[in-house]
């Protein structure tokens, strides 16, 4: 079936994830990302779904960022619009009918108002992807600060009753 070849980055759920280094008659050698090699018997591949990451065109970013509850509706709206504009006007991202962009208030969480950021980078290269993610994270931080909001962190309120 040729679901993968030498050099492909694959995942065999429950078994391994890494780069295919050798395909033999009875087993296949995968170099995992921690540099450990693992040899899997070939029957595992016929009984498993194989995720081949080398065949994708682009890498996805799917983040949920939490803002504090004192963020106003106007601030939320502005933050979402500015993040969306930042992504739309940046050639590091691909946006079309197949690779859509979403920047939306997602839910009211226990300690935060959560915004979903869902987009695709214009590369499949791991190092370029990491650089694009970092630049986006820094831009989001600037946008949130410019709008005088802040990121939430898990918190608990304790109320004590006097008898």
N, C-alpha and C positions, 0 to 999 in steps of 0.2 A: 504494500500500500504506500510505501515511501512517505510516511507521516513525518519523518525527520531525517536529517542527514548529518554528517560530520560537521561540527562547528555550530549547530543549532542550539539555542537555549530552550530547554524543555522542562516541563514539570510532569512528573508521574505522581499524582496525588497519593499520599500515604507512603511514598517510597523515596523520591528524590526530586531535587530541582537543581539544574546546572547545565553545563555545556557538554554536548555529546563528543567524546574523544575517540571512541573506537566502537565499531559495530561488528561483532563476530558472529559466527554460526550459532553459538549457544547463548551468548550473553552480550550485553552492551555496557560500555564503561562511560559513566557520567562523572565529570569533575564538578563537585558542588561549589557554591560560592565561597565557602570557608576553606577551599582548596583540597578538601577531602575527596578522594575518589570512591565511587561506589559502583560495583558491578552487579547489574540486574539480569536475571535470566530472561531471555527473550519472550517466554510465555507471558510474563507480566505485562508486556506491551500489547499483547492480543486481548488481554482481559481488562485493560484499563483505558480510560480516556486520557489522551495525551494532549497537554497544552503546549503548543509550539509558539513561543514568544518571538522567534525570529521571523515568523511570517506576517506579523502585524506591521502596519505602515507607520503608525504614530503611537505615542504613549499618552495615557490618560492621567489627568490630575483630578482627583475627587476628594475635596476637603470639606470639612465642616468647621467653621470658625464660630466661636461663641463670644458674644458681646454682653456686657453687663446690662442688667435690667433697667438701669437709669438712662439707657440710650433711648432717645425719643423716636417717634415715628419718622419725623423729618430726617433725623440723623441716619436711621436705618435705610431709608429710601435713597438718600444721597450716597451712602457707603456702597450699597448694591449697584447703583448706576455708575459710580466711579470705578469700581472694580471691573464691571462689565466693559466699560469704555477702555480701560487699561488693556484688557485682553483683546478686544476687537481691533484696537489700533496698534497691535504689536504683531509683527510677522513671525514671532516665535510660536504662534498658535494657529491652528487650522480650524476654520469654522465654515461648515456647509451643511447640506441636508443630512449627510451621513455622520458628521462630527459636530454635534450641536454644542452650544454654550448655554449654561444656566448659572445665573447668580441670583438666588432667591432666598427670602426668609423661609426657613424650613420648619422650625418648630420652637416652642417655648419649652426649654429644657429645665431641669431642676435648678441649675445655677446660672443659666445663660439663655439669651435669645440666639438661636443658631441660624447661621447663613450657610447654605450649600453653594459651593463653587465646583462646577463640573465642566471641564474643558479638555481639549486634546492639544498636545504640543505638536509642532511641525516636524518632529524628529522621532526616530526610534533608537537613536544612539544614547546609551546610558549616561555618559558623561555630559553631553549637551542637555539632556533631559534634567539632570541634577542642577545644572547652571540656570536653566529656564525656571525651574521650581523655586530656586533660591531668589532669583530676581523678582518673581511674582510675590513671594512671601514678604520681601522687603517693601515692595510697592503697596501691598495690602496693609502692612503696619503703618506706613506713612499716611495712607488714605484714612485709616481708622483714627490716627492721632490728629490729622488735619480736621476731621469732623468732630473732634473733642469727645470721642468715645474711648472705650478701653476694652481689652479682652477680659473675659470672665475666667474665673478659675473655680473649681469645685469648692463649695462652702456649705456650712451647716449652721443654722441658727438654733440656739438653745433658749427656750423660755422657761423661766423658773417661777413657780407659783408660790406665794406666801400663804400659809394657813393661819 
